[in-house]
Amino acid sequence: MALKNIPSVAVVATLLLGGCAFADNAMFPPLAPMGGAGSGKATLVSEEGPSETPISETGTFVGQKVDSLRNDLHQLQGNLGTQKDSLNQIREQIVHDSQGYHGTIAAIEARLQLGTTPGNPILVQQWNDAQASLDAVNEDVLKMSRLATDVASTSGMAAYLLESIRAARSLSGAVDEDHRNLRVLEDQTNGTTVLIERLLTELSTDVQRQQQYLANERSNLNGLALAIKSGQYLGNSLSLSRTGTAPATSAPVATDRPLVVIRFDRPKVSYEDALYTAVKSALDRRPGATFELVGVAPVASTPGATALGETSARRNAETVMRSLTQMGLPSDRMRVSASSSADASGTEVRVFVR
């Protein structure tokens, strides 16, 4: 791993000669010596458990540096072990919070599937509970992201330690046993670095997976809010149709006539169920489809009245767009416009597939 502002080997060697041990650096607080004279050991943390390689005490100046570097390695491995434990704890918490979320969602969907009253307060409270559970999962993912930053810092420490071990070889006054000890430390540090990079990869994969999960479930929650409002189950979020499996050569959806026509001929028009079914079917056949929502007003006797009718029709089209957004259809795949037509008997919204 390349790091910025890492001292060159010559500079590190100078620091070591000057008596500034690596353990004095704030990144690695010094630990108490491990064992008595002649019994020092370097520990390699692995998936199967720690293994120890004896490091002999030589009593030389370089031997003292080996002791300091060995303590730094122990500190590094301790940090790694703590971070891996933290990841396991976060994963367990995500499972717990996700189970609570899906249990609540299942209860809502079961009630909607059987049919219920629009805006049922019991379902509204359950929706709020599900939202809180999803927020808890989001906080877990944020903790995972912060942990990834900490592990990246540990990776930088490992690289610095490895460079310091290599720089110690250039010090004078060493015996053969000192160089053997430095090789042992280098091997152990390399092995620890592999485990650190492996943990970073796991964290990156987990964070990406959980972020996609959260995006999908937020869309599903929006769709459920609309279903609770209308008192009828619509289905999965339309956003899940974006990655449909239909081949590019599938039969095209007709674009010369509307996919759906919604007539706003009364104060409250229940159109969500039919709209969802039609748009979902279109997306299943053409996953990359976009939609044009045209508010259409009848031609009035005067230009001013026609303009007023078009304004009302556009507002209705924007209402339909909000409904589709709540169902999970991204806003960048919709376009709203307004017009007047002699064949319109009243204000309506025509949905076209493009």
C-alpha positions in Angstrom: 0.0 0.0 0.0 1.5 3.4 -1.0 1.6 6.0 1.6 2.3 9.7 1.4 4.9 11.5 3.6 6.6 8.2 4.7 10.2 8.9 5.6 12.8 7.3 3.3 14.9 4.3 4.6 17.8 6.6 5.2 15.8 9.0 7.3 14.2 6.1 9.3 17.7 4.7 9.9 18.8 8.1 11.2 15.9 8.2 13.6 16.8 4.8 14.9 20.4 5.7 15.4 19.4 8.8 17.2 17.6 6.7 19.8 14.0 7.7 18.6 12.5 4.3 18.7 9.4 3.6 16.5 7.5 2.7 19.7 7.9 6.3 20.8 5.7 7.4 17.9 2.1 8.3 19.0 0.7 5.8 16.5 2.2 2.9 18.4 2.3 3.5 22.2 5.0 1.3 23.7 4.1 -2.0 25.4 5.8 -3.7 28.3 8.5 -6.2 27.2 7.1 -9.6 26.4 8.8 -12.2 28.7 12.2 -12.1 30.2 15.7 -12.2 28.6 16.1 -14.7 25.9 12.3 -15.5 25.8 11.0 -12.8 23.5 8.4 -14.0 20.9 6.7 -12.4 17.9 3.1 -13.4 17.4 1.4 -13.8 14.0 -2.4 -13.5 14.1 -4.0 -15.7 11.5 -7.4 -17.2 10.7 -6.4 -20.4 12.5 -5.1 -18.6 15.6 -1.8 -17.0 16.7 1.5 -18.7 16.1 4.7 -17.7 17.9 8.3 -17.6 16.6 11.0 -17.2 19.3 13.1 -14.1 19.1 16.4 -14.2 21.1 17.6 -11.4 23.2 21.1 -10.3 22.1 21.8 -7.3 24.3 23.1 -5.3 21.4 21.9 -1.8 20.3 20.1 -3.4 17.3 18.7 -6.0 19.6 17.0 -3.2 21.7 15.5 -1.9 18.4 14.2 -5.4 17.7 12.4 -5.4 21.1 10.8 -2.0 20.4 9.7 -3.1 16.9 8.4 -6.4 18.3 6.2 -4.5 20.7 5.0 -2.3 17.9 4.0 -5.5 16.0 2.1 -6.8 19.1 0.2 -3.4 19.2 -0.6 -3.6 15.5 -1.9 -7.2 15.9 -4.0 -6.1 18.9 -5.6 -3.3 16.9 -6.4 -5.7 14.1 -8.0 -8.2 16.5 -10.1 -5.5 18.0 -11.2 -4.2 14.6 -12.2 -7.7 13.4 -14.2 -8.2 16.6 -15.9 -4.9 16.0 -16.9 -6.0 12.4 -18.4 -9.2 13.8 -20.4 -7.2 16.4 -21.7 -4.7 13.7 -22.7 -7.6 11.5 -24.7 -9.2 14.3 -26.4 -5.9 15.0 -27.3 -5.5 11.4 -28.9 -8.9 11.4 -30.9 -8.0 14.6 -32.1 -4.7 13.2 -32.9 -6.1 9.8 -35.0 -8.9 11.3 -37.0 -6.4 13.3 -37.5 -4.3 10.1 -38.6 -7.2 8.0 -40.9 -8.6 10.7 -42.8 -5.2 10.7 -42.9 -5.0 7.0 -44.3 -8.5 6.7 -47.1 -7.6 9.2 -48.0 -4.4 7.1 -48.0 -6.3 3.8 -50.2 -9.1 5.2 -52.8 -6.6 6.4 -52.7 -4.8 3.1 -53.0 -8.0 1.2 -56.2 -8.9 3.1 -57.6 -5.3 2.6 -57.9 -2.5 5.0 -59.2 1.0 5.4 -57.2 3.9 3.8 -54.8 5.5 6.3 -55.3 2.8 8.9 -53.6 4.2 12.1 -52.3 0.8 13.1 -50.5 0.4 9.8 -49.2 4.0 10.0 -47.6 3.2 13.4 -46.1 0.0 12.1 -44.7 2.0 9.2 -43.1 4.4 11.6 -41.6 1.4 13.5 -40.2 0.0 10.3 -38.7 3.4 9.4 -37.0 3.5 12.8 -35.6 -0.1 12.3 -34.3 0.9 8.9 -32.7 4.0 10.4 -31.0 1.7 12.9 -29.6 -0.4 10.1 -28.3 2.8 8.4 -26.5 3.7 11.6 -24.9 0.3 11.7 -23.7 0.8 8.1 -22.2 4.2 9.2 -20.3 2.4 12.0 -19.0 0.0 9.4 -17.8 2.9 7.2 -16.0 4.4 10.2 -14.4 1.1 11.0 -13.2 0.9 7.4 -11.4 4.2 7.9 -9.8 2.9 11.1 -8.6 -0.3 9.4 -7.1 1.8 6.5 -5.2 3.7 9.2 -4.0 0.4 10.6 -2.8 -0.6 7.1 -0.7 2.6 7.0 0.8 1.7 10.4 1.7 -1.7 9.1 3.5 -0.2 6.1 5.4 2.2 8.3 6.4 -0.6 10.7 7.6 -2.8 7.8 9.7 0.1 6.5 11.2 0.6 9.9 12.1 -3.1 10.3 13.9 -3.0 6.9 15.7 0.2 7.8 17.0 -1.4 11.0 19.1 -3.8 8.9 21.4 -1.0 7.9 22.3 -0.2 11.5 25.8 -1.0 12.6 26.7 -3.0 15.6 24.4 -5.9 14.9 25.1 -9.6 15.3 23.8 -12.4 13.0 21.1 -13.2 15.5 19.8 -9.6 15.2 19.3 -9.9 11.5 17.6 -13.3 11.9 15.2 -11.6 14.4 14.5 -8.8 12.0 13.7 -11.3 9.2 11.3 -13.0 11.6 9.6 -9.7 12.4 9.4 -8.8 8.7 7.7 -12.1 7.9 5.2 -11.7 10.8 4.5 -8.1 9.7 3.9 -9.2 6.1 1.5 -11.8 7.3 -0.3 -9.3 9.5 -0.5 -6.9 6.5 -2.2 -9.6 4.4 -4.9 -10.0 7.1 -5.4 -6.2 7.3 -5.9 -6.0 3.6 -8.3 -8.9 3.7 -10.4 -7.2 6.4 -10.4 -4.0 4.3 -11.8 -5.9 1.4 -14.5 -7.5 3.5 -15.5 -4.1 4.9 -15.7 -2.5 1.4 -17.9 -5.4 0.1 -20.1 -5.2 3.2 -20.6 -1.5 3.0 -21.4 -1.5 -0.7 -23.9 -4.4 -0.2 -25.7 -2.7 2.8 -25.9 0.6 1.0 -27.7 -1.0 -1.9 -30.0 -2.8 0.5 -30.9 0.5 2.2 -31.6 2.2 -1.1 -33.9 -0.6 -2.1 -35.8 -0.7 1.2 -36.2 3.0 1.3 -38.0 2.8 -2.1 -40.1 -0.1 -0.7 -41.1 2.0 2.3 -42.2 4.8 0.0 -44.3 2.4 -1.9 -45.8 1.0 1.3 -46.7 4.6 2.5 -48.7 5.0 -0.7 -50.3 1.6 -0.2 -51.3 2.5 3.4 -52.7 5.8 2.3 -54.9 4.0 -0.3 -55.6 0.9 1.8 -54.5 -1.6 -0.8 -51.3 -3.5 -1.5 -49.4 -2.4 -4.7 -46.4 -4.7 -4.8 -42.6 -4.3 -4.7 -40.9 -1.0 -5.5 -40.7 -0.1 -9.2 -37.0 0.6 -8.6 -36.4 -3.2 -8.6 -37.5 -3.3 -12.2 -34.5 -1.2 -13.3 -32.4 -4.4 -13.5 -35.0 -6.5 -15.2 -33.8 -9.6 -17.1 -35.7 -8.9 -20.3 -33.3 -9.0 -23.3 -32.7 -5.9 -25.3 -34.5 -7.5 -28.3 -37.8 -8.0 -26.5 -41.0 -6.8 -28.1 -41.2 -3.0 -27.8 -43.9 -1.3 -25.8 -46.1 0.7 -28.1 -45.4 4.5 -27.8 -48.1 5.8 -30.3 -50.8 5.4 -27.7 -51.0 6.0 -23.9 -50.0 3.2 -21.6 -52.5 4.6 -19.0 -55.1 7.3 -19.2 -56.2 8.7 -15.8 -59.3 10.8 -15.9 -59.7 13.4 -13.0 -63.4 13.6 -13.2 -64.1 13.6 -9.5 -62.4 15.0 -6.3 -60.6 11.8 -5.3 -59.5 9.4 -8.1 -58.1 6.0 -7.0 -55.6 5.3 -9.8 -52.5 4.0 -8.0 -53.2 0.3 -8.3 -53.9 0.3 -12.0 -51.0 2.7 -12.6 -48.6 0.5 -10.7 -49.7 -2.6 -12.6 -49.3 -1.0 -16.0 -45.9 0.6 -15.3 -44.5 -2.6 -13.7 -45.6 -4.6 -16.8 -43.9 -2.0 -19.1 -40.7 -2.2 -17.0 -40.7 -6.0 -17.0 -40.8 -5.9 -20.8 -38.4 -2.9 -21.2 -36.3 -2.4 -18.1 -34.7 0.8 -19.4 -38.0 2.5 -20.4 -38.7 6.1 -19.5 -42.2 7.7 -19.2 -43.8 10.9 -20.3 -46.7 12.2 -18.2 -48.9 14.5 -20.3 -51.6 16.5 -18.5 -54.4 17.0 -21.1 -57.2 19.6 -20.9 -60.2 20.0 -23.2 -60.1 22.9 -25.6 -62.1 25.7 -24.1 -64.1 28.5 -25.8 -61.4 31.1 -25.1 -57.6 30.9 -25.0 -57.5 32.0 -21.4 -59.8 29.2 -20.3 -57.8 26.7 -22.3 -54.6 27.9 -20.5 -56.2 27.6 -17.1 -57.3 24.0 -18.0 -53.7 23.1 -19.1 -52.3 24.5 -15.8 -54.8 22.2 -13.9 -53.9 19.3 -16.1 -50.1 19.8 -15.5 -50.7 19.8 -11.7 -52.5 16.5 -12.0 -49.6 15.1 -14.0 -47.2 16.2 -11.3 -49.4 14.4 -8.8 -49.1 11.2 -10.8 -45.4 11.7 -11.0 -45.2 11.9 -7.2 -47.1 8.7 -7.0 -44.7 6.9 -9.3 -41.8 8.3 -7.3 -43.3 6.9 -4.1 -43.6 3.6 -5.9 -39.9 3.6 -6.5 -39.6 4.9 -10.1 -36.6 7.4 -10.3 -37.6 11.0 -11.2 -35.0 11.1 -13.9 -36.9 8.6 -15.9 -40.1 10.7 -16.1 -41.0 13.9 -17.9 -44.0 16.1 -17.3 -45.8 18.3 -19.8 -49.3 19.7 -20.5 -51.4 20.3 -23.6 -55.0 20.6 -24.7 -56.9 18.3 -27.0 -60.3 18.4 -28.7 -60.8 14.7 -28.0 -60.5 15.2 -24.2 -63.9 15.3 -22.5 -62.3 16.5 -19.2 -58.9 16.9 -17.5 -56.8 13.7 -17.7 -53.2 12.5 -17.5 -51.9 10.3 -20.3 -48.8 8.2 -19.5 -46.6 7.2 -22.5 -43.7 4.8 -22.6 -40.6 6.3 -24.4 
